[in-house]
Amino acid sequence: MSEEEVRVRVLLLLGDQAEIVADVPPAERAEPARYPAAEIAAAVGLETRELPGKVLAASVGRDDRLSGWRLAQ
């Protein structure tokens, strides 16, 4: 089984968590998911404070959790 890749957007930071949504029009988005901001920032080579507004690519795991963060092309 191959991993699915998705494009997501970092909405904002809440404490040490980043709120992540699918990179689709707001009316089509599901509720945001939260992931550790430091983990994402380290993976993409940015400061944590630079994450809001960034579009990223990530792999969807079997448990539907995202990993393998990278800046979207």
MARMAR-537020 format. One record per residue: x, y, z of N, C-alpha, C in turn; chain. Coordinates in Angstrom, 1 decimal, padded with zeros to 4 digits, always signed. Layout:
REM MARMAR-537020
(atom (X; Y; Z); (X; Y; Z); (X; Y; Z); A)
...
//
This chain:
REM MARMAR-537020
(atom (+000.9; -001.2; +000.0); (+000.0; +000.0; +000.0); (+000.9; +001.2; +000.0); A)
(atom (+000.7; +002.2; -000.9); (+001.5; +003.4; -001.0); (+000.8; +004.5; -000.1); A)
(atom (+001.7; +005.4; +000.4); (+001.2; +006.5; +001.2); (+000.6; +007.5; +000.3); A)
(atom (-000.4; +008.2; +000.8); (-001.1; +009.3; +000.1); (-000.4; +010.6; +000.6); A)
(atom (-000.2; +011.5; -000.3); (+000.4; +012.8; +000.0); (-000.8; +013.8; -000.1); A)
(atom (-000.8; +014.7; +000.9); (-001.8; +015.8; +000.9); (-001.1; +017.2; +001.0); A)
(atom (-001.8; +018.2; +000.5); (-001.4; +019.6; +000.8); (-002.2; +020.1; +001.9); A)
(atom (-001.5; +020.8; +002.8); (-002.2; +021.4; +004.0); (-001.7; +022.8; +004.2); A)
(atom (-002.4; +023.5; +005.0); (-002.1; +024.9; +005.3); (-002.0; +025.0; +006.8); A)
(atom (-001.0; +025.7; +007.3); (-000.9; +026.0; +008.8); (-001.8; +027.3; +009.0); A)
(atom (-002.8; +027.1; +009.8); (-003.7; +028.3; +010.0); (-003.1; +029.2; +011.1); A)
(atom (-002.7; +028.6; +012.2); (-002.2; +029.4; +013.3); (-001.5; +028.6; +014.3); A)
(atom (-000.9; +029.2; +015.3); (-000.2; +028.5; +016.4); (-001.0; +028.7; +017.7); A)
(atom (-001.2; +027.7; +018.4); (-001.9; +027.7; +019.7); (-001.0; +027.1; +020.7); A)
(atom (-000.2; +027.9; +021.4); (+000.8; +027.4; +022.3); (+001.9; +026.7; +021.5); A)
(atom (+002.1; +025.4; +021.8); (+003.1; +024.6; +021.1); (+002.5; +023.8; +020.0); A)
(atom (+001.3; +024.0; +019.6); (+000.6; +023.3; +018.6); (+000.3; +024.2; +017.4); A)
(atom (+000.4; +023.5; +016.2); (+000.0; +024.2; +014.9); (-001.3; +023.6; +014.5); A)
(atom (-002.2; +024.5; +014.1); (-003.5; +024.1; +013.6); (-003.4; +023.9; +012.1); A)
(atom (-003.7; +022.7; +011.6); (-003.5; +022.3; +010.2); (-004.8; +022.0; +009.6); A)
(atom (-005.0; +022.5; +008.3); (-006.3; +022.2; +007.6); (-005.8; +021.8; +006.2); A)
(atom (-006.7; +021.2; +005.5); (-006.5; +020.9; +004.0); (-006.4; +022.2; +003.3); A)
(atom (-005.5; +022.2; +002.3); (-005.3; +023.4; +001.5); (-006.4; +023.4; +000.4); A)
(atom (-007.6; +023.7; +000.8); (-008.8; +023.8; -000.1); (-009.5; +025.1; +000.4); A)
(atom (-010.5; +025.5; -000.4); (-011.3; +026.7; +000.0); (-011.9; +026.5; +001.4); A)
(atom (-012.0; +027.6; +002.1); (-012.5; +027.5; +003.5); (-013.8; +026.8; +003.6); A)
(atom (-014.7; +026.9; +002.7); (-016.0; +026.2; +002.8); (-015.9; +024.7; +002.7); A)
(atom (-014.8; +024.2; +002.1); (-014.6; +022.8; +002.0); (-013.8; +022.1; +003.0); A)
(atom (-013.3; +022.9; +004.0); (-012.4; +022.4; +005.0); (-013.1; +021.7; +006.1); A)
(atom (-012.4; +020.7; +006.7); (-012.9; +020.0; +007.9); (-012.3; +020.8; +009.1); A)
(atom (-012.7; +020.4; +010.3); (-012.1; +021.0; +011.4); (-010.6; +020.9; +011.4); A)
(atom (-009.9; +021.9; +012.0); (-008.4; +021.8; +012.0); (-007.9; +020.7; +012.9); A)
(atom (-006.8; +020.1; +012.6); (-006.1; +019.1; +013.4); (-004.9; +019.8; +014.0); A)
(atom (-004.5; +019.4; +015.2); (-003.3; +020.0; +015.8); (-002.2; +019.0; +015.8); A)
(atom (-001.0; +019.6; +015.5); (+000.3; +018.8; +015.5); (+001.3; +019.7; +016.2); A)
(atom (+002.4; +019.0; +016.7); (+003.4; +019.8; +017.4); (+004.1; +020.7; +016.4); A)
(atom (+004.1; +022.0; +016.7); (+004.7; +023.0; +015.9); (+006.2; +022.9; +015.7); A)
(atom (+006.8; +022.5; +016.8); (+008.3; +022.4; +016.7); (+008.7; +021.3; +015.8); A)
(atom (+008.0; +020.2; +015.8); (+008.3; +019.0; +014.9); (+008.1; +019.4; +013.5); A)
(atom (+007.1; +020.1; +013.2); (+006.8; +020.6; +011.8); (+007.9; +021.6; +011.4); A)
(atom (+008.2; +022.6; +012.2); (+009.2; +023.6; +011.9); (+010.5; +022.9; +011.6); A)
(atom (+010.9; +022.0; +012.5); (+012.2; +021.3; +012.3); (+012.3; +020.6; +011.0); A)
(atom (+011.2; +019.9; +010.6); (+011.1; +019.1; +009.4); (+011.2; +020.0; +008.1); A)
(atom (+010.7; +021.2; +008.2); (+010.7; +022.1; +007.0); (+011.7; +023.1; +007.0); A)
(atom (+012.5; +023.2; +008.1); (+013.6; +024.1; +008.1); (+013.2; +025.6; +008.4); A)
(atom (+012.2; +025.8; +009.1); (+011.7; +027.1; +009.5); (+011.7; +027.3; +011.0); A)
(atom (+011.6; +028.6; +011.4); (+011.3; +028.9; +012.8); (+009.8; +028.6; +013.0); A)
(atom (+009.5; +028.2; +014.2); (+008.1; +027.9; +014.6); (+007.2; +029.1; +014.2); A)
(atom (+007.6; +030.3; +014.6); (+006.8; +031.5; +014.4); (+006.5; +031.8; +012.9); A)
(atom (+007.3; +031.2; +012.0); (+007.1; +031.4; +010.5); (+006.1; +030.4; +009.9); A)
(atom (+005.6; +029.5; +010.7); (+004.7; +028.5; +010.1); (+003.3; +029.0; +009.7); A)
(atom (+002.6; +029.9; +010.5); (+001.3; +030.3; +010.0); (+001.2; +030.8; +008.6); A)
(atom (+000.3; +030.3; +007.8); (+000.1; +030.7; +006.4); (+000.9; +029.8; +005.4); A)
(atom (+001.8; +029.0; +005.9); (+002.6; +028.2; +005.0); (+001.8; +027.0; +004.5); A)
(atom (+002.0; +026.7; +003.2); (+001.4; +025.5; +002.6); (+002.5; +024.4; +002.6); A)
(atom (+002.1; +023.2; +003.1); (+003.0; +022.1; +003.3); (+002.4; +020.9; +002.6); A)
(atom (+003.3; +019.9; +002.3); (+002.9; +018.6; +001.9); (+003.2; +017.7; +003.0); A)
(atom (+002.4; +016.6; +003.2); (+002.6; +015.6; +004.2); (+002.1; +014.3; +003.7); A)
(atom (+002.6; +013.3; +004.3); (+002.1; +011.9; +004.0); (+001.1; +011.5; +005.1); A)
(atom (+000.1; +010.8; +004.6); (-001.0; +010.3; +005.4); (-000.7; +008.9; +005.9); A)
(atom (-000.6; +008.7; +007.2); (-000.3; +007.3; +007.7); (-001.6; +006.5; +007.7); A)
(atom (-001.4; +005.2; +008.1); (-002.6; +004.3; +008.2); (-003.6; +004.8; +009.3); A)
(atom (-003.1; +005.5; +010.3); (-004.0; +006.0; +011.3); (-004.5; +007.4; +010.9); A)
(atom (-004.3; +007.8; +009.7); (-004.8; +009.1; +009.2); (-004.0; +010.3; +009.8); A)
(atom (-003.0; +010.1; +010.5); (-002.1; +011.1; +011.1); (-001.1; +011.5; +010.0); A)
(atom (-000.8; +012.8; +010.0); (+000.2; +013.3; +009.0); (+001.6; +013.2; +009.5); A)
(atom (+002.6; +013.0; +008.6); (+004.0; +013.0; +008.9); (+004.8; +013.3; +007.7); A)
(atom (+006.1; +013.3; +007.8); (+006.9; +013.6; +006.6); (+006.7; +015.0; +006.1); A)
(atom (+006.6; +016.0; +006.9); (+006.3; +017.4; +006.6); (+007.4; +017.9; +005.6); A)
(atom (+006.9; +018.6; +004.6); (+007.9; +019.4; +003.7); (+007.1; +020.6; +003.1); A)
(atom (+007.9; +021.6; +002.7); (+007.2; +022.7; +002.1); (+006.7; +022.3; +000.8); A)
(atom (+005.4; +022.7; +000.5); (+004.8; +022.3; -000.8); (+005.5; +023.1; -002.0); A)
(atom (+005.5; +022.4; -003.1); (+006.1; +022.9; -004.3); (+005.1; +023.6; -005.1); A)
//
